């Protein structure tokens, strides 16, 4: 190459670098020229991720990209963001895009979970009077039989005969789902199913109690006329543990309880009491709840209290309390409201407030959704309450219907009019 040519290329490169440098600089800074207003503006970015991937992203009605992606160089302002994918419910929200910032389509979790618009339904059984679905086990009951299966393969069941024909049976599960207490106060009948042994042990002679609980090491306790008993269903005997008790909560090592205006804990094996708090309100009815972090909560006469800094009232008219220990959350509801209480920072977050009655809310915080029965519908509502909240209906149901959603919100189990079905919703 001749020297003149070589120097010409060098000069051309230098000139090109000088000319393009401002544009490269502006590109890196996320700036672009606004031809409408004749000025440079700093753009923003929209980050969208979905489960499953491949949803089309619409900005103000324009098909812009597919998830999961970051859409850059967006002129700041409010945008109607829509996600569309065949066979799934649409998702939409109006979001504000700010210059130099990344706006996330979902701020609660990393991605937006999309649900089938027409769930894949499988009928499991008929003439069912009650069922339980948990992390591992599925138990459902007819008047004279109990059927046990794994949640992942409900078609493979073990059967256990019930001793008498029963119209109504409540189900209480041990924490590890290896034991189930069946109870019918009207008959009466109380029995413990041992899942691994595939046996049913009748303990009707030991209890007539409505407040009966498993501890986290599978021991069974009841309160009857103010006395707490420990029940050994294998030996068919019960032993007095505590007296003059309003309510209690058993663990492997302790029993937390309220007696009069005192909150205390009795430590195994002798159950010697240690006072935790005095001067409680004089509750007529109360329940105790304990998180995996050993944080105590009381629902007394319908009001929810925490004991993180003494006794602090969180909400009134509470009718449902459930822990999501994995995400350090407590989900509670009134007849018309669902809230999430953060166990780490002791703060409250309103999920939704409705004019229609709300029943049995189940939060799947990992995915950012709460499921519930409301207005004769089985539905979900997203936890993110920026702008409107996306809300989907999976089935029309009656007030007597019962449902359960698994911990990854893949399947819904629904009992309606005696028919038990499983719906795959994503």
C-alpha positions as CSV (number, residue, x, y, z in Angstrom):
1,X,0.0,0.0,0.0
2,X,1.3,3.4,-0.9
3,X,2.1,5.9,1.8
4,X,-0.4,8.4,0.4
5,X,-3.2,5.8,0.5
6,X,-2.2,4.6,4.0
7,X,-2.2,8.2,5.4
8,X,-5.5,8.8,3.6
9,X,-7.1,5.9,5.4
10,X,-5.7,7.1,8.7
11,X,-7.1,10.6,8.2
12,X,-10.4,9.3,7.1
13,X,-10.6,7.1,10.2
14,X,-9.7,10.0,12.4
15,X,-12.4,12.3,10.8
16,X,-15.0,9.5,11.1
17,X,-14.1,9.0,14.8
18,X,-14.4,12.8,15.4
19,X,-17.7,12.9,13.6
20,X,-19.2,9.8,15.1
21,X,-17.9,10.3,18.7
22,X,-20.8,12.5,19.8
23,X,-23.3,10.0,18.4
24,X,-21.6,7.1,20.1
25,X,-21.5,9.1,23.3
26,X,-25.2,9.9,23.1
27,X,-26.0,6.2,22.2
28,X,-24.1,5.0,25.3
29,X,-26.0,7.6,27.4
30,X,-29.3,6.5,25.9
31,X,-30.0,9.8,24.3
32,X,-31.6,10.5,21.0
33,X,-32.8,13.4,18.9
34,X,-36.4,14.4,19.3
35,X,-37.4,15.6,15.8
36,X,-40.8,16.8,17.0
37,X,-39.4,19.1,19.7
38,X,-36.0,19.6,18.0
39,X,-33.8,18.7,20.9
40,X,-31.9,15.7,22.4
41,X,-33.7,13.7,25.1
42,X,-32.6,11.1,27.5
43,X,-34.5,7.8,26.8
44,X,-35.6,5.1,29.2
45,X,-35.7,1.3,29.1
46,X,-38.5,-1.1,29.6
47,X,-37.6,-4.6,31.0
48,X,-40.1,-7.4,30.3
49,X,-39.8,-11.0,31.2
50,X,-42.6,-13.6,31.1
51,X,-43.1,-17.2,32.1
52,X,-43.4,-18.7,29.5
53,X,-41.3,-16.7,27.1
54,X,-42.3,-15.5,23.7
55,X,-45.2,-13.2,24.5
56,X,-45.6,-10.2,22.2
57,X,-45.0,-6.8,23.8
58,X,-47.2,-4.0,22.6
59,X,-46.4,-0.4,23.5
60,X,-49.5,1.9,22.9
61,X,-50.9,-0.8,20.6
62,X,-47.7,-1.3,18.5
63,X,-46.1,-4.8,18.4
64,X,-42.6,-3.8,19.6
65,X,-40.8,-6.9,20.7
66,X,-41.1,-10.4,22.2
67,X,-40.3,-11.2,25.9
68,X,-37.9,-11.7,27.6
69,X,-36.1,-8.5,26.7
70,X,-35.0,-4.9,27.5
71,X,-36.6,-2.4,25.1
72,X,-34.2,0.6,25.0
73,X,-34.3,4.2,23.7
74,X,-38.0,4.7,24.6
75,X,-39.1,8.4,24.8
76,X,-40.1,9.2,28.4
77,X,-43.8,9.2,29.1
78,X,-46.7,7.0,30.0
79,X,-47.2,3.9,27.9
80,X,-50.0,1.3,27.8
81,X,-48.0,-2.0,27.9
82,X,-49.7,-5.2,26.8
83,X,-48.5,-8.8,26.7
84,X,-50.2,-11.2,24.3
85,X,-49.5,-14.9,23.7
86,X,-51.8,-17.4,22.0
87,X,-53.8,-19.6,24.5
88,X,-53.0,-17.3,27.4
89,X,-54.8,-14.4,29.1
90,X,-53.6,-10.9,28.0
91,X,-51.7,-8.8,30.5
92,X,-51.7,-5.0,30.5
93,X,-50.6,-2.1,32.6
94,X,-50.0,1.6,32.1
95,X,-46.4,2.3,33.0
96,X,-44.3,5.5,33.2
97,X,-41.0,5.3,31.4
98,X,-38.4,7.7,32.8
99,X,-35.2,8.9,31.2
100,X,-32.0,7.1,32.3
101,X,-34.0,4.6,34.3
102,X,-35.1,1.0,33.7
103,X,-38.8,0.4,34.3
104,X,-39.7,-3.1,35.1
105,X,-43.0,-4.6,33.9
106,X,-43.3,-6.3,37.2
107,X,-41.7,-5.0,40.4
108,X,-42.8,-7.8,42.7
109,X,-41.0,-10.7,41.1
110,X,-38.5,-11.0,38.2
111,X,-41.1,-12.1,35.6
112,X,-44.8,-12.0,34.8
113,X,-46.5,-15.4,35.0
114,X,-49.0,-15.9,32.2
115,X,-52.0,-18.2,32.7
116,X,-53.9,-20.3,30.2
117,X,-57.1,-18.6,29.1
118,X,-58.8,-22.0,28.9
119,X,-57.3,-24.2,31.7
120,X,-56.7,-27.9,30.9
121,X,-59.3,-29.7,33.2
122,X,-59.1,-33.3,34.3
123,X,-62.0,-34.8,36.3
124,X,-60.6,-36.9,39.2
125,X,-63.5,-38.3,41.2
126,X,-67.2,-37.9,41.9
127,X,-69.4,-37.9,45.1
128,X,-66.5,-36.3,47.1
129,X,-67.4,-34.6,50.4
130,X,-64.0,-33.0,51.1
131,X,-60.4,-33.0,50.0
132,X,-56.9,-31.8,51.0
133,X,-54.1,-30.9,48.6
134,X,-50.7,-30.0,49.9
135,X,-47.1,-29.8,48.8
136,X,-46.9,-33.6,48.4
137,X,-50.1,-35.4,49.1
138,X,-53.7,-35.3,47.9
139,X,-56.4,-36.8,50.1
140,X,-60.1,-36.9,49.1
141,X,-63.1,-38.4,50.8
142,X,-66.4,-40.0,49.9
143,X,-68.9,-41.0,52.7
144,X,-67.2,-44.4,53.2
145,X,-63.7,-44.2,51.7
146,X,-60.5,-42.1,51.9
147,X,-58.3,-41.9,48.8
148,X,-54.6,-40.9,49.0
149,X,-52.4,-39.9,46.1
150,X,-49.4,-37.8,45.2
151,X,-50.3,-34.3,44.1
152,X,-48.2,-34.9,40.9
153,X,-50.0,-38.1,40.0
154,X,-53.5,-38.0,41.4
155,X,-54.8,-40.9,39.3
156,X,-52.7,-43.4,41.3
157,X,-54.5,-43.8,44.7
158,X,-54.5,-45.9,47.8
159,X,-57.9,-46.5,49.5
160,X,-58.8,-46.7,53.1
161,X,-62.2,-47.7,54.3
162,X,-64.0,-45.4,56.8
163,X,-65.9,-47.1,59.6
164,X,-69.3,-45.5,59.0
165,X,-71.1,-43.5,56.4
166,X,-70.3,-39.8,57.0
167,X,-71.9,-36.8,55.3
168,X,-69.3,-34.2,56.5
169,X,-65.6,-34.6,57.5
170,X,-63.0,-32.0,58.2
171,X,-59.4,-32.7,57.4
172,X,-56.4,-31.5,59.4
173,X,-52.9,-32.4,58.0
174,X,-49.7,-32.9,59.9
175,X,-46.9,-30.5,58.7
176,X,-45.2,-33.3,56.8
177,X,-48.5,-34.6,55.3
178,X,-47.8,-38.1,56.7
179,X,-50.8,-38.0,59.0
180,X,-54.3,-36.7,58.6
181,X,-56.9,-36.1,61.3
182,X,-60.5,-36.7,60.1
183,X,-63.3,-35.3,62.3
184,X,-67.0,-35.1,62.2
185,X,-68.5,-33.3,65.2
186,X,-72.1,-34.1,64.2
187,X,-71.7,-37.9,64.1
188,X,-69.3,-37.8,66.1
189,X,-66.1,-39.4,64.6
190,X,-62.4,-38.6,65.0
191,X,-59.7,-40.7,63.2
192,X,-56.0,-40.4,62.3
193,X,-54.9,-41.7,58.9
194,X,-51.3,-42.9,58.8
195,X,-50.3,-42.4,55.1
196,X,-47.3,-44.7,55.1
197,X,-49.0,-47.5,57.0
198,X,-52.2,-47.0,55.0
199,X,-54.3,-47.3,58.2
200,X,-57.0,-45.4,60.0
201,X,-57.0,-45.3,63.8
202,X,-60.3,-44.4,65.4
203,X,-59.7,-41.9,68.3
204,X,-63.4,-40.9,68.9
205,X,-63.2,-42.1,72.5
206,X,-60.3,-39.7,73.2
207,X,-61.8,-36.4,72.0
208,X,-64.8,-34.3,71.3
209,X,-62.7,-31.2,70.7
210,X,-63.0,-28.7,67.8
211,X,-59.5,-27.2,68.5
212,X,-57.1,-30.0,67.8
213,X,-53.7,-29.5,66.2
214,X,-50.6,-31.4,65.1
215,X,-47.2,-30.1,66.3
216,X,-44.4,-29.9,63.8
217,X,-43.1,-33.3,65.0
218,X,-46.4,-35.0,64.4
219,X,-47.7,-35.1,68.0
220,X,-51.4,-34.4,68.4
221,X,-52.8,-31.9,71.0
222,X,-56.3,-30.8,71.8
223,X,-58.0,-28.3,74.0
224,X,-61.2,-29.4,75.7
225,X,-63.1,-27.3,78.3
226,X,-60.0,-25.2,78.9
227,X,-57.6,-28.1,79.4
228,X,-54.8,-29.0,76.9
229,X,-54.3,-32.7,76.3
230,X,-51.6,-34.6,74.4
231,X,-53.1,-37.5,72.5
232,X,-51.3,-40.7,71.8
233,X,-53.5,-42.3,69.1
234,X,-51.3,-45.4,68.9
235,X,-51.7,-46.2,72.6
236,X,-55.3,-44.8,72.7
237,X,-54.6,-42.5,75.7
238,X,-54.3,-38.8,76.4
239,X,-52.5,-36.8,79.1
240,X,-53.2,-33.5,80.7
241,X,-50.6,-30.8,79.8
242,X,-52.1,-27.4,80.8
243,X,-55.3,-26.1,82.4
244,X,-57.4,-22.9,82.2
245,X,-56.3,-22.2,78.6
246,X,-58.1,-20.1,76.1
247,X,-56.1,-21.1,73.0
248,X,-52.7,-22.8,72.3
249,X,-50.2,-23.5,69.5
250,X,-47.9,-26.6,69.8
251,X,-44.4,-27.0,68.4
252,X,-41.9,-29.8,68.8
253,X,-40.5,-28.3,72.0
254,X,-43.0,-25.8,73.3
255,X,-46.7,-25.0,73.7
256,X,-47.5,-21.3,73.3
257,X,-50.8,-20.4,75.0
258,X,-53.1,-17.7,76.3
259,X,-54.5,-18.0,79.8
260,X,-56.6,-15.1,81.0
261,X,-54.7,-11.9,80.0
262,X,-51.3,-13.7,79.9
263,X,-49.4,-15.1,76.9
264,X,-46.9,-17.8,78.0
265,X,-44.9,-20.7,76.7
266,X,-44.7,-24.1,78.3
267,X,-41.5,-26.0,77.6
268,X,-41.3,-29.7,77.0
269,X,-40.9,-32.3,78.5
270,X,-42.3,-31.0,81.8
271,X,-44.1,-28.0,80.2
272,X,-43.0,-25.5,82.8
273,X,-44.5,-22.1,81.9
274,X,-42.6,-19.0,81.1
275,X,-44.6,-15.8,80.8
276,X,-44.0,-13.8,77.6
277,X,-46.5,-11.0,77.9
278,X,-49.1,-9.8,80.4
279,X,-52.1,-7.4,80.3
280,X,-53.5,-8.8,77.1
281,X,-57.0,-7.7,76.2
282,X,-59.6,-10.1,77.7
283,X,-60.4,-12.1,74.5
284,X,-63.5,-14.1,74.2
285,X,-62.1,-16.1,71.3
286,X,-58.5,-16.2,70.1
287,X,-56.0,-18.2,67.9
288,X,-52.2,-18.2,67.9
289,X,-50.0,-18.3,64.9
290,X,-46.2,-18.9,64.8
291,X,-43.9,-18.3,61.8
292,X,-40.8,-20.3,61.0
293,X,-38.8,-17.3,62.4
294,X,-40.7,-17.8,65.8
295,X,-42.7,-14.6,65.3
296,X,-46.0,-14.8,67.2
297,X,-49.3,-13.4,66.0
298,X,-52.7,-13.4,67.7
299,X,-56.1,-13.2,66.2
300,X,-58.3,-12.1,69.2
301,X,-62.0,-11.4,68.7
302,X,-61.3,-10.8,65.0
303,X,-58.3,-8.5,65.4
304,X,-54.8,-9.4,64.2
305,X,-52.0,-8.6,66.5
306,X,-48.2,-9.0,66.2
307,X,-45.8,-9.4,69.1
308,X,-42.7,-8.0,67.5
309,X,-42.6,-5.0,69.8
310,X,-45.0,-5.8,72.5
311,X,-48.6,-6.2,71.4
312,X,-49.4,-4.3,68.2
313,X,-52.7,-4.4,66.4
314,X,-52.4,-4.8,62.6
315,X,-56.0,-5.1,61.4
316,X,-59.6,-5.7,62.5
317,X,-62.3,-8.1,61.2
318,X,-59.7,-10.7,60.2
319,X,-61.0,-14.1,59.2
320,X,-58.1,-15.8,57.5
321,X,-54.3,-16.0,58.3
322,X,-51.7,-18.0,56.4
323,X,-47.9,-17.9,56.4
324,X,-45.7,-18.0,53.4
325,X,-42.6,-18.8,55.3
326,X,-40.5,-19.3,52.2
327,X,-40.9,-15.6,51.3
328,X,-41.1,-14.3,54.9
329,X,-44.7,-13.2,54.5
330,X,-48.1,-13.5,56.3
331,X,-51.2,-13.3,54.2
332,X,-54.4,-12.3,55.9
333,X,-57.8,-11.2,54.8
334,X,-61.1,-9.7,55.9
335,X,-64.4,-10.3,54.2
336,X,-63.5,-7.6,51.6
337,X,-59.7,-7.2,51.7
338,X,-56.4,-9.1,51.2
339,X,-53.2,-7.8,52.8
340,X,-49.6,-9.1,52.9
341,X,-47.5,-8.5,56.1
342,X,-43.8,-8.5,55.6
343,X,-42.2,-10.5,58.5
344,X,-38.8,-9.0,57.9
345,X,-39.6,-5.3,58.1
346,X,-43.0,-5.4,59.9
347,X,-44.7,-3.6,57.1
348,X,-48.1,-4.0,55.5
349,X,-49.0,-4.2,51.8
350,X,-52.6,-4.0,50.5
351,X,-53.2,-6.5,47.7
352,X,-56.9,-5.7,46.9
353,X,-60.1,-4.3,48.4
354,X,-63.4,-5.5,46.9
355,X,-67.1,-4.8,47.3
356,X,-67.7,-8.5,46.8
357,X,-67.0,-11.0,49.6
358,X,-63.5,-12.6,49.5
359,X,-63.0,-16.2,50.6
360,X,-60.0,-18.5,51.1
361,X,-57.2,-16.3,49.6
362,X,-54.0,-18.3,48.7
363,X,-50.9,-16.3,47.9
364,X,-48.1,-17.5,45.6
365,X,-45.8,-14.7,46.4
366,X,-42.9,-16.2,44.3
367,X,-45.0,-15.6,41.2
368,X,-46.7,-12.4,42.3
369,X,-50.3,-13.6,42.4
370,X,-53.1,-14.2,44.9
371,X,-55.9,-16.7,44.2
372,X,-59.3,-16.4,45.8
373,X,-63.0,-17.2,45.7
374,X,-65.1,-14.1,45.1
375,X,-68.4,-13.2,43.4
376,X,-69.0,-16.9,42.7
377,X,-65.8,-17.1,40.7
378,X,-62.5,-18.8,41.2
379,X,-60.0,-16.1,40.2
380,X,-56.5,-14.7,40.6
381,X,-55.3,-11.1,41.1
382,X,-51.8,-9.9,40.8
383,X,-50.0,-8.5,43.8
384,X,-48.6,-5.5,41.9
385,X,-51.2,-2.7,42.4
386,X,-49.6,-0.1,40.2
387,X,-52.3,1.1,37.8
388,X,-55.1,-1.5,37.5
389,X,-54.4,-5.1,38.7
390,X,-54.8,-7.9,36.2
391,X,-57.5,-10.3,37.3
392,X,-58.4,-13.6,35.7
393,X,-61.4,-16.0,36.2
394,X,-60.7,-19.7,36.0
395,X,-64.1,-21.1,36.8
396,X,-67.6,-20.1,37.9
397,X,-68.3,-21.7,41.3
398,X,-70.8,-21.8,44.1
399,X,-70.4,-20.6,47.7
400,X,-69.9,-24.2,48.9
401,X,-67.1,-24.9,46.4
402,X,-63.5,-25.5,47.7
403,X,-60.2,-25.1,45.9
404,X,-56.5,-25.4,46.4
405,X,-53.6,-24.1,44.3
406,X,-50.2,-25.8,44.5
407,X,-47.1,-23.8,45.6
408,X,-45.9,-23.1,42.0
409,X,-49.4,-22.2,40.7
410,X,-49.4,-24.9,38.0
411,X,-52.5,-26.8,39.1
412,X,-55.8,-25.8,40.7
413,X,-57.8,-28.5,42.5
414,X,-61.5,-27.7,42.7
415,X,-64.3,-29.4,44.5
416,X,-67.7,-28.3,43.2
417,X,-71.0,-30.1,43.5
418,X,-69.3,-33.2,44.6
419,X,-66.9,-33.3,41.6
420,X,-63.2,-33.1,42.2
421,X,-61.1,-31.8,39.3
422,X,-57.6,-30.6,38.6
423,X,-57.0,-27.7,36.3
424,X,-53.6,-27.0,34.7
425,X,-53.5,-23.2,34.6
426,X,-50.0,-22.7,33.2
